[in-house]
Amino acid sequence: MAQVDFYVLDRVGEQARNTLACKLAEKAWRLENTIHIHTMTRADAEHLDALLWTFRDGSFVPHELAGSGNDAPITIGYGPSAVEARDLLITLCDEIPSFADTFPRVAELVTSDESCRKKGRLRYAAYRDQGHTIETHKL
């Protein structure tokens, strides 16, 4: 079973979620972990790809879109296609990706807008019912 960490932000909007995803990916990479960030659409993945270069002055976070053929420590993917398991899955999806259970750690990012919280609660219940270890971090 995976360790699932829910990061609950006191801010609203996808930009807050995306920025936190970048910060978590950078921190995990500096700790020598491999990371996959999963989004809902190709446009979301491409936006995050660009954001990883600009979210912080002087940031350098080696990454690539999944399937690019390189071997970057951070990949960004979207949709239902499965990905190779890594140390950490950061999910920006409304539902749990079908391959989430192949990762030892999962980070779920939830903003304070009601729609995001409601979907986060459903994912929390699903992880709990599957027997995962869950921890919540209020930011």
Phi and psi in radians as a Rosetta constraint file:
Dihedral C 1 N 2 CA 2 C 2 CIRCULARHARMONIC -1.503 0.35
Dihedral N 2 CA 2 C 2 N 3 CIRCULARHARMONIC 2.714 0.35
Dihedral C 2 N 3 CA 3 C 3 CIRCULARHARMONIC -1.536 0.35
Dihedral N 3 CA 3 C 3 N 4 CIRCULARHARMONIC 2.096 0.35
Dihedral C 3 N 4 CA 4 C 4 CIRCULARHARMONIC -1.971 0.35
Dihedral N 4 CA 4 C 4 N 5 CIRCULARHARMONIC 2.143 0.35
Dihedral C 4 N 5 CA 5 C 5 CIRCULARHARMONIC -1.916 0.35
Dihedral N 5 CA 5 C 5 N 6 CIRCULARHARMONIC 2.145 0.35
Dihedral C 5 N 6 CA 6 C 6 CIRCULARHARMONIC -1.698 0.35
Dihedral N 6 CA 6 C 6 N 7 CIRCULARHARMONIC 2.122 0.35
Dihedral C 6 N 7 CA 7 C 7 CIRCULARHARMONIC -1.812 0.35
Dihedral N 7 CA 7 C 7 N 8 CIRCULARHARMONIC 1.952 0.35
Dihedral C 7 N 8 CA 8 C 8 CIRCULARHARMONIC -1.828 0.35
Dihedral N 8 CA 8 C 8 N 9 CIRCULARHARMONIC 1.967 0.35
Dihedral C 8 N 9 CA 9 C 9 CIRCULARHARMONIC -1.529 0.35
Dihedral N 9 CA 9 C 9 N 10 CIRCULARHARMONIC 2.607 0.35
Dihedral C 9 N 10 CA 10 C 10 CIRCULARHARMONIC -1.572 0.35
Dihedral N 10 CA 10 C 10 N 11 CIRCULARHARMONIC 0.218 0.35
Dihedral C 10 N 11 CA 11 C 11 CIRCULARHARMONIC -1.979 0.35
Dihedral N 11 CA 11 C 11 N 12 CIRCULARHARMONIC 2.857 0.35
Dihedral C 11 N 12 CA 12 C 12 CIRCULARHARMONIC -1.899 0.35
Dihedral N 12 CA 12 C 12 N 13 CIRCULARHARMONIC 2.808 0.35
Dihedral C 12 N 13 CA 13 C 13 CIRCULARHARMONIC 1.706 0.35
Dihedral N 13 CA 13 C 13 N 14 CIRCULARHARMONIC 2.673 0.35
Dihedral C 13 N 14 CA 14 C 14 CIRCULARHARMONIC -1.168 0.35
Dihedral N 14 CA 14 C 14 N 15 CIRCULARHARMONIC -0.517 0.35
Dihedral C 14 N 15 CA 15 C 15 CIRCULARHARMONIC -1.080 0.35
Dihedral N 15 CA 15 C 15 N 16 CIRCULARHARMONIC -0.661 0.35
Dihedral C 15 N 16 CA 16 C 16 CIRCULARHARMONIC -1.118 0.35
Dihedral N 16 CA 16 C 16 N 17 CIRCULARHARMONIC -0.745 0.35
Dihedral C 16 N 17 CA 17 C 17 CIRCULARHARMONIC -1.104 0.35
Dihedral N 17 CA 17 C 17 N 18 CIRCULARHARMONIC -0.793 0.35
Dihedral C 17 N 18 CA 18 C 18 CIRCULARHARMONIC -1.129 0.35
Dihedral N 18 CA 18 C 18 N 19 CIRCULARHARMONIC -0.731 0.35
Dihedral C 18 N 19 CA 19 C 19 CIRCULARHARMONIC -1.104 0.35
Dihedral N 19 CA 19 C 19 N 20 CIRCULARHARMONIC -0.740 0.35
Dihedral C 19 N 20 CA 20 C 20 CIRCULARHARMONIC -1.112 0.35
Dihedral N 20 CA 20 C 20 N 21 CIRCULARHARMONIC -0.678 0.35
Dihedral C 20 N 21 CA 21 C 21 CIRCULARHARMONIC -1.021 0.35
Dihedral N 21 CA 21 C 21 N 22 CIRCULARHARMONIC -0.741 0.35
Dihedral C 21 N 22 CA 22 C 22 CIRCULARHARMONIC -1.105 0.35
Dihedral N 22 CA 22 C 22 N 23 CIRCULARHARMONIC -0.777 0.35
Dihedral C 22 N 23 CA 23 C 23 CIRCULARHARMONIC -1.119 0.35
Dihedral N 23 CA 23 C 23 N 24 CIRCULARHARMONIC -0.758 0.35
Dihedral C 23 N 24 CA 24 C 24 CIRCULARHARMONIC -1.130 0.35
Dihedral N 24 CA 24 C 24 N 25 CIRCULARHARMONIC -0.733 0.35
Dihedral C 24 N 25 CA 25 C 25 CIRCULARHARMONIC -1.102 0.35
Dihedral N 25 CA 25 C 25 N 26 CIRCULARHARMONIC -0.749 0.35
Dihedral C 25 N 26 CA 26 C 26 CIRCULARHARMONIC -1.096 0.35
Dihedral N 26 CA 26 C 26 N 27 CIRCULARHARMONIC -0.791 0.35
Dihedral C 26 N 27 CA 27 C 27 CIRCULARHARMONIC -1.083 0.35
Dihedral N 27 CA 27 C 27 N 28 CIRCULARHARMONIC -0.806 0.35
Dihedral C 27 N 28 CA 28 C 28 CIRCULARHARMONIC -1.109 0.35
Dihedral N 28 CA 28 C 28 N 29 CIRCULARHARMONIC -0.705 0.35
Dihedral C 28 N 29 CA 29 C 29 CIRCULARHARMONIC -1.107 0.35
Dihedral N 29 CA 29 C 29 N 30 CIRCULARHARMONIC -0.729 0.35
Dihedral C 29 N 30 CA 30 C 30 CIRCULARHARMONIC -1.116 0.35
Dihedral N 30 CA 30 C 30 N 31 CIRCULARHARMONIC -0.417 0.35
Dihedral C 30 N 31 CA 31 C 31 CIRCULARHARMONIC -1.569 0.35
Dihedral N 31 CA 31 C 31 N 32 CIRCULARHARMONIC 0.225 0.35
Dihedral C 31 N 32 CA 32 C 32 CIRCULARHARMONIC 1.179 0.35
Dihedral N 32 CA 32 C 32 N 33 CIRCULARHARMONIC 0.568 0.35
Dihedral C 32 N 33 CA 33 C 33 CIRCULARHARMONIC -1.669 0.35
Dihedral N 33 CA 33 C 33 N 34 CIRCULARHARMONIC 2.730 0.35
Dihedral C 33 N 34 CA 34 C 34 CIRCULARHARMONIC -1.730 0.35
Dihedral N 34 CA 34 C 34 N 35 CIRCULARHARMONIC 2.530 0.35
Dihedral C 34 N 35 CA 35 C 35 CIRCULARHARMONIC -2.367 0.35
Dihedral N 35 CA 35 C 35 N 36 CIRCULARHARMONIC 2.498 0.35
Dihedral C 35 N 36 CA 36 C 36 CIRCULARHARMONIC -2.156 0.35
Dihedral N 36 CA 36 C 36 N 37 CIRCULARHARMONIC 2.237 0.35
Dihedral C 36 N 37 CA 37 C 37 CIRCULARHARMONIC -1.837 0.35
Dihedral N 37 CA 37 C 37 N 38 CIRCULARHARMONIC 2.181 0.35
Dihedral C 37 N 38 CA 38 C 38 CIRCULARHARMONIC -1.984 0.35
Dihedral N 38 CA 38 C 38 N 39 CIRCULARHARMONIC 2.227 0.35
Dihedral C 38 N 39 CA 39 C 39 CIRCULARHARMONIC -2.008 0.35
Dihedral N 39 CA 39 C 39 N 40 CIRCULARHARMONIC 3.067 0.35
Dihedral C 39 N 40 CA 40 C 40 CIRCULARHARMONIC -1.491 0.35
Dihedral N 40 CA 40 C 40 N 41 CIRCULARHARMONIC -0.565 0.35
Dihedral C 40 N 41 CA 41 C 41 CIRCULARHARMONIC -2.337 0.35
Dihedral N 41 CA 41 C 41 N 42 CIRCULARHARMONIC 2.873 0.35
Dihedral C 41 N 42 CA 42 C 42 CIRCULARHARMONIC -1.059 0.35
Dihedral N 42 CA 42 C 42 N 43 CIRCULARHARMONIC -0.726 0.35
Dihedral C 42 N 43 CA 43 C 43 CIRCULARHARMONIC -1.056 0.35
Dihedral N 43 CA 43 C 43 N 44 CIRCULARHARMONIC -0.710 0.35
Dihedral C 43 N 44 CA 44 C 44 CIRCULARHARMONIC -1.101 0.35
Dihedral N 44 CA 44 C 44 N 45 CIRCULARHARMONIC -0.743 0.35
Dihedral C 44 N 45 CA 45 C 45 CIRCULARHARMONIC -1.109 0.35
Dihedral N 45 CA 45 C 45 N 46 CIRCULARHARMONIC -0.753 0.35
Dihedral C 45 N 46 CA 46 C 46 CIRCULARHARMONIC -1.171 0.35
Dihedral N 46 CA 46 C 46 N 47 CIRCULARHARMONIC -0.655 0.35
Dihedral C 46 N 47 CA 47 C 47 CIRCULARHARMONIC -1.086 0.35
Dihedral N 47 CA 47 C 47 N 48 CIRCULARHARMONIC -0.794 0.35
Dihedral C 47 N 48 CA 48 C 48 CIRCULARHARMONIC -1.150 0.35
Dihedral N 48 CA 48 C 48 N 49 CIRCULARHARMONIC -0.629 0.35
Dihedral C 48 N 49 CA 49 C 49 CIRCULARHARMONIC -0.992 0.35
Dihedral N 49 CA 49 C 49 N 50 CIRCULARHARMONIC -0.815 0.35
Dihedral C 49 N 50 CA 50 C 50 CIRCULARHARMONIC -1.213 0.35
Dihedral N 50 CA 50 C 50 N 51 CIRCULARHARMONIC -0.692 0.35
Dihedral C 50 N 51 CA 51 C 51 CIRCULARHARMONIC -1.117 0.35
Dihedral N 51 CA 51 C 51 N 52 CIRCULARHARMONIC -0.598 0.35
Dihedral C 51 N 52 CA 52 C 52 CIRCULARHARMONIC -1.075 0.35
Dihedral N 52 CA 52 C 52 N 53 CIRCULARHARMONIC -0.372 0.35
Dihedral C 52 N 53 CA 53 C 53 CIRCULARHARMONIC -1.509 0.35
Dihedral N 53 CA 53 C 53 N 54 CIRCULARHARMONIC -0.342 0.35
Dihedral C 53 N 54 CA 54 C 54 CIRCULARHARMONIC -2.198 0.35
Dihedral N 54 CA 54 C 54 N 55 CIRCULARHARMONIC -0.053 0.35
Dihedral C 54 N 55 CA 55 C 55 CIRCULARHARMONIC -1.141 0.35
Dihedral N 55 CA 55 C 55 N 56 CIRCULARHARMONIC -0.372 0.35
Dihedral C 55 N 56 CA 56 C 56 CIRCULARHARMONIC -2.552 0.35
Dihedral N 56 CA 56 C 56 N 57 CIRCULARHARMONIC 2.412 0.35
Dihedral C 56 N 57 CA 57 C 57 CIRCULARHARMONIC -0.989 0.35
Dihedral N 57 CA 57 C 57 N 58 CIRCULARHARMONIC 2.292 0.35
Dihedral C 57 N 58 CA 58 C 58 CIRCULARHARMONIC 1.346 0.35
Dihedral N 58 CA 58 C 58 N 59 CIRCULARHARMONIC 0.138 0.35
Dihedral C 58 N 59 CA 59 C 59 CIRCULARHARMONIC -1.268 0.35
Dihedral N 59 CA 59 C 59 N 60 CIRCULARHARMONIC 2.467 0.35
Dihedral C 59 N 60 CA 60 C 60 CIRCULARHARMONIC -2.390 0.35
Dihedral N 60 CA 60 C 60 N 61 CIRCULARHARMONIC 1.893 0.35
Dihedral C 60 N 61 CA 61 C 61 CIRCULARHARMONIC -2.220 0.35
Dihedral N 61 CA 61 C 61 N 62 CIRCULARHARMONIC 1.806 0.35
Dihedral C 61 N 62 CA 62 C 62 CIRCULARHARMONIC -1.168 0.35
Dihedral N 62 CA 62 C 62 N 63 CIRCULARHARMONIC 2.099 0.35
Dihedral C 62 N 63 CA 63 C 63 CIRCULARHARMONIC -2.656 0.35
Dihedral N 63 CA 63 C 63 N 64 CIRCULARHARMONIC 2.969 0.35
Dihedral C 63 N 64 CA 64 C 64 CIRCULARHARMONIC -2.800 0.35
Dihedral N 64 CA 64 C 64 N 65 CIRCULARHARMONIC 2.810 0.35
Dihedral C 64 N 65 CA 65 C 65 CIRCULARHARMONIC -1.235 0.35
Dihedral N 65 CA 65 C 65 N 66 CIRCULARHARMONIC 2.434 0.35
Dihedral C 65 N 66 CA 66 C 66 CIRCULARHARMONIC -0.999 0.35
Dihedral N 66 CA 66 C 66 N 67 CIRCULARHARMONIC 2.453 0.35
Dihedral C 66 N 67 CA 67 C 67 CIRCULARHARMONIC 1.522 0.35
Dihedral N 67 CA 67 C 67 N 68 CIRCULARHARMONIC 0.105 0.35
Dihedral C 67 N 68 CA 68 C 68 CIRCULARHARMONIC -1.299 0.35
Dihedral N 68 CA 68 C 68 N 69 CIRCULARHARMONIC -0.240 0.35
Dihedral C 68 N 69 CA 69 C 69 CIRCULARHARMONIC 1.601 0.35
Dihedral N 69 CA 69 C 69 N 70 CIRCULARHARMONIC -0.178 0.35
Dihedral C 69 N 70 CA 70 C 70 CIRCULARHARMONIC -1.533 0.35
Dihedral N 70 CA 70 C 70 N 71 CIRCULARHARMONIC -3.014 0.35
Dihedral C 70 N 71 CA 71 C 71 CIRCULARHARMONIC -2.285 0.35
Dihedral N 71 CA 71 C 71 N 72 CIRCULARHARMONIC 0.928 0.35
Dihedral C 71 N 72 CA 72 C 72 CIRCULARHARMONIC -1.199 0.35
Dihedral N 72 CA 72 C 72 N 73 CIRCULARHARMONIC 2.613 0.35
Dihedral C 72 N 73 CA 73 C 73 CIRCULARHARMONIC -1.204 0.35
Dihedral N 73 CA 73 C 73 N 74 CIRCULARHARMONIC -0.310 0.35
Dihedral C 73 N 74 CA 74 C 74 CIRCULARHARMONIC -2.177 0.35
Dihedral N 74 CA 74 C 74 N 75 CIRCULARHARMONIC 2.199 0.35
Dihedral C 74 N 75 CA 75 C 75 CIRCULARHARMONIC -2.045 0.35
Dihedral N 75 CA 75 C 75 N 76 CIRCULARHARMONIC 2.707 0.35
Dihedral C 75 N 76 CA 76 C 76 CIRCULARHARMONIC -2.216 0.35
Dihedral N 76 CA 76 C 76 N 77 CIRCULARHARMONIC 2.197 0.35
Dihedral C 76 N 77 CA 77 C 77 CIRCULARHARMONIC -2.337 0.35
Dihedral N 77 CA 77 C 77 N 78 CIRCULARHARMONIC -3.135 0.35
Dihedral C 77 N 78 CA 78 C 78 CIRCULARHARMONIC -2.707 0.35
Dihedral N 78 CA 78 C 78 N 79 CIRCULARHARMONIC 2.860 0.35
Dihedral C 78 N 79 CA 79 C 79 CIRCULARHARMONIC 1.278 0.35
Dihedral N 79 CA 79 C 79 N 80 CIRCULARHARMONIC -2.942 0.35
Dihedral C 79 N 80 CA 80 C 80 CIRCULARHARMONIC -1.418 0.35
Dihedral N 80 CA 80 C 80 N 81 CIRCULARHARMONIC -0.126 0.35
Dihedral C 80 N 81 CA 81 C 81 CIRCULARHARMONIC -1.167 0.35
Dihedral N 81 CA 81 C 81 N 82 CIRCULARHARMONIC 2.373 0.35
Dihedral C 81 N 82 CA 82 C 82 CIRCULARHARMONIC -1.244 0.35
Dihedral N 82 CA 82 C 82 N 83 CIRCULARHARMONIC 2.685 0.35
Dihedral C 82 N 83 CA 83 C 83 CIRCULARHARMONIC -2.242 0.35
Dihedral N 83 CA 83 C 83 N 84 CIRCULARHARMONIC 2.794 0.35
Dihedral C 83 N 84 CA 84 C 84 CIRCULARHARMONIC -1.141 0.35
Dihedral N 84 CA 84 C 84 N 85 CIRCULARHARMONIC 2.346 0.35
Dihedral C 84 N 85 CA 85 C 85 CIRCULARHARMONIC -1.094 0.35
Dihedral N 85 CA 85 C 85 N 86 CIRCULARHARMONIC 2.480 0.35
Dihedral C 85 N 86 CA 86 C 86 CIRCULARHARMONIC -2.277 0.35
Dihedral N 86 CA 86 C 86 N 87 CIRCULARHARMONIC -3.018 0.35
Dihedral C 86 N 87 CA 87 C 87 CIRCULARHARMONIC -1.235 0.35
Dihedral N 87 CA 87 C 87 N 88 CIRCULARHARMONIC -0.571 0.35
Dihedral C 87 N 88 CA 88 C 88 CIRCULARHARMONIC -2.484 0.35
Dihedral N 88 CA 88 C 88 N 89 CIRCULARHARMONIC 2.372 0.35
Dihedral C 88 N 89 CA 89 C 89 CIRCULARHARMONIC -1.927 0.35
Dihedral N 89 CA 89 C 89 N 90 CIRCULARHARMONIC 2.129 0.35
Dihedral C 89 N 90 CA 90 C 90 CIRCULARHARMONIC -1.832 0.35
Dihedral N 90 CA 90 C 90 N 91 CIRCULARHARMONIC 2.058 0.35
Dihedral C 90 N 91 CA 91 C 91 CIRCULARHARMONIC -1.925 0.35
Dihedral N 91 CA 91 C 91 N 92 CIRCULARHARMONIC 2.307 0.35
Dihedral C 91 N 92 CA 92 C 92 CIRCULARHARMONIC -2.007 0.35
Dihedral N 92 CA 92 C 92 N 93 CIRCULARHARMONIC 0.550 0.35
Dihedral C 92 N 93 CA 93 C 93 CIRCULARHARMONIC -1.785 0.35
Dihedral N 93 CA 93 C 93 N 94 CIRCULARHARMONIC 2.767 0.35
Dihedral C 93 N 94 CA 94 C 94 CIRCULARHARMONIC -1.353 0.35
Dihedral N 94 CA 94 C 94 N 95 CIRCULARHARMONIC -0.414 0.35
Dihedral C 94 N 95 CA 95 C 95 CIRCULARHARMONIC -2.173 0.35
Dihedral N 95 CA 95 C 95 N 96 CIRCULARHARMONIC 2.796 0.35
Dihedral C 95 N 96 CA 96 C 96 CIRCULARHARMONIC -1.220 0.35
Dihedral N 96 CA 96 C 96 N 97 CIRCULARHARMONIC 2.194 0.35
Dihedral C 96 N 97 CA 97 C 97 CIRCULARHARMONIC -1.051 0.35
Dihedral N 97 CA 97 C 97 N 98 CIRCULARHARMONIC 2.504 0.35
Dihedral C 97 N 98 CA 98 C 98 CIRCULARHARMONIC -1.062 0.35
Dihedral N 98 CA 98 C 98 N 99 CIRCULARHARMONIC -0.409 0.35
Dihedral C 98 N 99 CA 99 C 99 CIRCULARHARMONIC -1.709 0.35
Dihedral N 99 CA 99 C 99 N 100 CIRCULARHARMONIC 0.110 0.35
Dihedral C 99 N 100 CA 100 C 100 CIRCULARHARMONIC -0.998 0.35
Dihedral N 100 CA 100 C 100 N 101 CIRCULARHARMONIC -0.578 0.35
Dihedral C 100 N 101 CA 101 C 101 CIRCULARHARMONIC -1.252 0.35
Dihedral N 101 CA 101 C 101 N 102 CIRCULARHARMONIC -0.072 0.35
Dihedral C 101 N 102 CA 102 C 102 CIRCULARHARMONIC -1.547 0.35
Dihedral N 102 CA 102 C 102 N 103 CIRCULARHARMONIC -0.074 0.35
Dihedral C 102 N 103 CA 103 C 103 CIRCULARHARMONIC -1.772 0.35
Dihedral N 103 CA 103 C 103 N 104 CIRCULARHARMONIC 2.454 0.35
Dihedral C 103 N 104 CA 104 C 104 CIRCULARHARMONIC -1.286 0.35
Dihedral N 104 CA 104 C 104 N 105 CIRCULARHARMONIC -0.443 0.35
Dihedral C 104 N 105 CA 105 C 105 CIRCULARHARMONIC -2.353 0.35
Dihedral N 105 CA 105 C 105 N 106 CIRCULARHARMONIC 2.471 0.35
Dihedral C 105 N 106 CA 106 C 106 CIRCULARHARMONIC -2.308 0.35
Dihedral N 106 CA 106 C 106 N 107 CIRCULARHARMONIC 2.352 0.35
Dihedral C 106 N 107 CA 107 C 107 CIRCULARHARMONIC -1.976 0.35
Dihedral N 107 CA 107 C 107 N 108 CIRCULARHARMONIC 2.127 0.35
Dihedral C 107 N 108 CA 108 C 108 CIRCULARHARMONIC -1.873 0.35
Dihedral N 108 CA 108 C 108 N 109 CIRCULARHARMONIC 2.242 0.35
Dihedral C 108 N 109 CA 109 C 109 CIRCULARHARMONIC -1.924 0.35
Dihedral N 109 CA 109 C 109 N 110 CIRCULARHARMONIC 2.188 0.35
Dihedral C 109 N 110 CA 110 C 110 CIRCULARHARMONIC -2.249 0.35
Dihedral N 110 CA 110 C 110 N 111 CIRCULARHARMONIC 2.225 0.35
Dihedral C 110 N 111 CA 111 C 111 CIRCULARHARMONIC -1.598 0.35
Dihedral N 111 CA 111 C 111 N 112 CIRCULARHARMONIC 3.071 0.35
Dihedral C 111 N 112 CA 112 C 112 CIRCULARHARMONIC -1.528 0.35
Dihedral N 112 CA 112 C 112 N 113 CIRCULARHARMONIC 0.017 0.35
Dihedral C 112 N 113 CA 113 C 113 CIRCULARHARMONIC -1.285 0.35
Dihedral N 113 CA 113 C 113 N 114 CIRCULARHARMONIC 2.551 0.35
Dihedral C 113 N 114 CA 114 C 114 CIRCULARHARMONIC -1.031 0.35
Dihedral N 114 CA 114 C 114 N 115 CIRCULARHARMONIC -0.707 0.35
Dihedral C 114 N 115 CA 115 C 115 CIRCULARHARMONIC -1.086 0.35
Dihedral N 115 CA 115 C 115 N 116 CIRCULARHARMONIC -0.791 0.35
Dihedral C 115 N 116 CA 116 C 116 CIRCULARHARMONIC -1.146 0.35
Dihedral N 116 CA 116 C 116 N 117 CIRCULARHARMONIC -0.726 0.35
Dihedral C 116 N 117 CA 117 C 117 CIRCULARHARMONIC -1.096 0.35
Dihedral N 117 CA 117 C 117 N 118 CIRCULARHARMONIC -0.739 0.35
Dihedral C 117 N 118 CA 118 C 118 CIRCULARHARMONIC -1.065 0.35
Dihedral N 118 CA 118 C 118 N 119 CIRCULARHARMONIC -0.816 0.35
Dihedral C 118 N 119 CA 119 C 119 CIRCULARHARMONIC -1.139 0.35
Dihedral N 119 CA 119 C 119 N 120 CIRCULARHARMONIC -0.631 0.35
Dihedral C 119 N 120 CA 120 C 120 CIRCULARHARMONIC -1.104 0.35
Dihedral N 120 CA 120 C 120 N 121 CIRCULARHARMONIC -0.692 0.35
Dihedral C 120 N 121 CA 121 C 121 CIRCULARHARMONIC -1.102 0.35
Dihedral N 121 CA 121 C 121 N 122 CIRCULARHARMONIC -0.695 0.35
Dihedral C 121 N 122 CA 122 C 122 CIRCULARHARMONIC -1.124 0.35
Dihedral N 122 CA 122 C 122 N 123 CIRCULARHARMONIC -0.730 0.35
Dihedral C 122 N 123 CA 123 C 123 CIRCULARHARMONIC -1.156 0.35
Dihedral N 123 CA 123 C 123 N 124 CIRCULARHARMONIC -0.711 0.35
Dihedral C 123 N 124 CA 124 C 124 CIRCULARHARMONIC -0.999 0.35
Dihedral N 124 CA 124 C 124 N 125 CIRCULARHARMONIC -0.845 0.35
Dihedral C 124 N 125 CA 125 C 125 CIRCULARHARMONIC -1.079 0.35
Dihedral N 125 CA 125 C 125 N 126 CIRCULARHARMONIC -0.703 0.35
Dihedral C 125 N 126 CA 126 C 126 CIRCULARHARMONIC -1.136 0.35
Dihedral N 126 CA 126 C 126 N 127 CIRCULARHARMONIC -0.788 0.35
Dihedral C 126 N 127 CA 127 C 127 CIRCULARHARMONIC -1.071 0.35
Dihedral N 127 CA 127 C 127 N 128 CIRCULARHARMONIC -0.767 0.35
Dihedral C 127 N 128 CA 128 C 128 CIRCULARHARMONIC -1.055 0.35
Dihedral N 128 CA 128 C 128 N 129 CIRCULARHARMONIC -0.793 0.35
Dihedral C 128 N 129 CA 129 C 129 CIRCULARHARMONIC -1.148 0.35
Dihedral N 129 CA 129 C 129 N 130 CIRCULARHARMONIC -0.465 0.35
Dihedral C 129 N 130 CA 130 C 130 CIRCULARHARMONIC -1.452 0.35
Dihedral N 130 CA 130 C 130 N 131 CIRCULARHARMONIC -0.102 0.35
Dihedral C 130 N 131 CA 131 C 131 CIRCULARHARMONIC 1.584 0.35
Dihedral N 131 CA 131 C 131 N 132 CIRCULARHARMONIC 0.228 0.35
Dihedral C 131 N 132 CA 132 C 132 CIRCULARHARMONIC -1.274 0.35
Dihedral N 132 CA 132 C 132 N 133 CIRCULARHARMONIC 2.671 0.35
Dihedral C 132 N 133 CA 133 C 133 CIRCULARHARMONIC -1.418 0.35
Dihedral N 133 CA 133 C 133 N 134 CIRCULARHARMONIC 2.209 0.35
Dihedral C 133 N 134 CA 134 C 134 CIRCULARHARMONIC -2.133 0.35
Dihedral N 134 CA 134 C 134 N 135 CIRCULARHARMONIC 2.426 0.35
Dihedral C 134 N 135 CA 135 C 135 CIRCULARHARMONIC -2.349 0.35
Dihedral N 135 CA 135 C 135 N 136 CIRCULARHARMONIC 2.480 0.35
Dihedral C 135 N 136 CA 136 C 136 CIRCULARHARMONIC -1.972 0.35
Dihedral N 136 CA 136 C 136 N 137 CIRCULARHARMONIC 2.367 0.35
Dihedral C 136 N 137 CA 137 C 137 CIRCULARHARMONIC -2.159 0.35
Dihedral N 137 CA 137 C 137 N 138 CIRCULARHARMONIC 2.066 0.35
Dihedral C 137 N 138 CA 138 C 138 CIRCULARHARMONIC -1.634 0.35
Dihedral N 138 CA 138 C 138 N 139 CIRCULARHARMONIC 2.163 0.35
